Every structure is written in C-alpha cells, then in structure tokens.
Amino acid sequence: MFKISPVQDPALAENYAKLCGAKFEPALFMYAMTNTETGALMGISQFEILTDSGYIYDLKEIPDGKDFEAMFILGRQTMNFIDLCGPKKCYAKIDAGDEKLLRAIGFRAQGDTLICDMTGMFDGSHCAGHSH
C-alpha cells in the first residue's frame, strides 16, 4: 500500500526530487508517494496551478521503482487536485515522466508539450474519453 501526501518542507522536497532524478523547484507544489509499511519514497509529482491551466513538470518514480499502477494513481491524483482548483486543461513537459504513463493518464502530444483536457474526467460525466 501507499499514500500520497503534499510535501511542504522545502528540504524534504529537495531531497525527494533528487532521489527521483528531478530538478527541485521551490515555487512548485509537490506530492510524494510513500510506502505505508516502510515509509520509503516511491515517486513524486511537481506541478503548478495557473489561472486557467495546470502544468506537471515531473511525474517521476525512484530509479529502481517499477509500479506503473501506483504512478498512474499519483498522476491522476495530481490532475484531480488541479481540476478541483478550477483549471480544466493540464499541460506536461514532454519529459515529465515515462511516456507510456503520461499517455495512460490522458496526455496527448501537442507540439513539444503534452496536453490533457480534464473536462469531466473526475466528475463521472465524461469517463469514456479518459480511459487508458
């Protein structure tokens, strides 16, 4: 089992980013996914919420991690939080994480970035368009 929690301690966030091979950005939000039994870090997301969109900079697992389903949940939880704050569009860096994972959570390429229209993704009104 695992839990996903916001990381508000800058020193801890910086350490988590380093462990996942991400560049720490203090101005961004961070979620950390940890193993509930051991407390070990499994992965992180770093993101921001703008007026009309969200942007995921990192959705990264620890180097020896191999839990696609858990990372899928971390990605969707990040997007759900962005959606709850208002924006219905979410963007991601093309190298924010594993390409297969980013596509599975709903992103599609648009030039040199990825985009996902989250309209209806989390309220059950339009799930058919957001399956993997």
C-alpha positions as CSV (number, residue, x, y, z in Angstrom):
1,M,0.0,0.0,0.0
2,F,1.0,3.6,-0.4
3,K,-0.1,7.1,0.5
4,I,0.1,10.3,-1.5
5,S,0.8,13.5,0.5
6,P,1.7,17.1,-0.2
7,V,5.3,18.0,0.7
8,Q,5.6,21.4,2.4
9,D,9.1,21.1,3.9
10,P,11.5,22.5,1.3
11,A,14.5,20.4,2.5
12,L,12.4,17.2,2.3
13,A,11.0,18.2,-1.1
14,E,14.5,18.9,-2.4
15,N,15.7,15.5,-1.2
16,Y,12.7,13.7,-2.7
17,A,13.3,15.5,-6.1
18,K,16.9,14.4,-6.0
19,L,16.0,10.8,-5.2
20,C,13.7,10.7,-8.2
21,G,16.1,12.4,-10.6
22,A,14.1,15.6,-10.8
23,K,15.2,19.2,-10.5
24,F,13.8,20.7,-7.4
25,E,11.7,23.8,-8.0
26,P,10.8,25.5,-4.7
27,A,7.9,27.5,-6.2
28,L,6.1,24.3,-7.3
29,F,3.6,22.1,-5.5
30,M,4.9,18.6,-4.7
31,Y,3.1,15.4,-4.0
32,A,5.1,12.4,-2.6
33,M,4.0,8.8,-2.8
34,T,5.4,6.7,0.0
35,N,5.1,3.1,1.0
36,T,2.8,2.9,4.1
37,E,4.6,0.0,5.6
38,T,8.2,1.2,5.3
39,G,7.8,5.0,4.7
40,A,10.1,4.6,1.7
41,L,9.6,7.1,-1.1
42,M,8.1,5.7,-4.3
43,G,7.7,8.7,-6.5
44,I,6.9,12.4,-6.8
45,S,4.9,14.9,-8.8
46,Q,5.9,18.6,-9.1
47,F,3.3,20.9,-10.6
48,E,1.8,24.3,-10.6
49,I,-1.7,25.7,-10.9
50,L,-2.2,28.7,-13.0
51,T,-5.4,30.7,-13.6
52,D,-6.7,28.6,-16.5
53,S,-4.5,25.5,-16.5
54,G,-2.2,23.2,-14.6
55,Y,1.3,22.2,-15.5
56,I,3.0,19.0,-14.5
57,Y,6.8,19.4,-14.5
58,D,7.7,16.0,-13.0
59,L,5.9,12.7,-12.5
60,K,8.9,10.5,-11.6
61,E,9.5,7.3,-9.8
62,I,12.5,6.4,-7.8
63,P,15.2,4.9,-10.1
64,D,14.5,1.2,-9.2
65,G,10.7,1.6,-9.0
66,K,8.5,-0.5,-11.2
67,D,5.0,0.2,-10.0
68,F,3.1,1.6,-13.1
69,E,-0.3,1.4,-11.4
70,A,0.8,3.4,-8.3
71,M,2.4,6.0,-10.6
72,F,-0.8,6.1,-12.6
73,I,-2.7,6.9,-9.4
74,L,-0.1,9.6,-8.4
75,G,-0.5,11.2,-11.8
76,R,-4.3,11.2,-11.7
77,Q,-4.4,12.4,-8.1
78,T,-2.2,15.4,-9.2
79,M,-4.5,16.1,-12.1
80,N,-7.6,15.7,-9.8
81,F,-6.2,18.4,-7.4
82,I,-5.5,20.7,-10.3
83,D,-9.1,20.1,-11.6
84,L,-10.6,20.8,-8.1
85,C,-8.8,24.1,-8.1
86,G,-10.6,25.1,-11.3
87,P,-8.5,24.6,-14.4
88,K,-9.8,22.0,-16.9
89,K,-6.6,22.0,-19.1
90,C,-3.4,20.4,-17.9
91,Y,0.0,20.5,-19.6
92,A,3.1,18.5,-19.0
93,K,6.7,18.7,-20.1
94,I,7.4,16.1,-22.8
95,D,10.0,14.6,-20.5
96,A,8.0,14.9,-17.3
97,G,7.9,11.2,-16.8
98,D,7.6,7.9,-18.5
99,E,5.9,8.5,-21.9
100,K,3.6,5.4,-21.6
101,L,2.5,6.6,-18.2
102,L,1.8,10.2,-19.3
103,R,-0.3,8.9,-22.2
104,A,-2.2,6.5,-19.9
105,I,-3.2,9.2,-17.6
106,G,-4.6,11.2,-20.5
107,F,-1.9,13.3,-22.1
108,R,-1.6,13.7,-25.9
109,A,1.3,15.4,-27.7
110,Q,0.8,18.9,-29.0
111,G,4.0,20.2,-30.5
112,D,6.8,20.0,-28.0
113,T,4.5,19.7,-25.0
114,L,1.7,17.4,-23.8
115,I,-1.9,18.4,-23.1
116,C,-4.9,16.9,-21.4
117,D,-8.5,18.3,-21.4
118,M,-9.7,17.2,-17.9
119,T,-13.3,18.3,-18.5
120,G,-15.5,15.6,-17.0
121,M,-12.5,13.5,-16.1
122,F,-13.2,13.4,-12.4
123,D,-16.9,14.0,-12.1
124,G,-18.0,10.9,-13.9
125,S,-19.8,12.8,-16.7
126,H,-17.3,12.0,-19.5
127,C,-15.2,9.0,-18.5
128,A,-15.4,7.3,-21.9
129,G,-12.9,9.8,-23.3
130,H,-10.4,9.4,-20.5
131,S,-9.8,5.7,-20.2
132,H,-6.4,4.1,-20.8
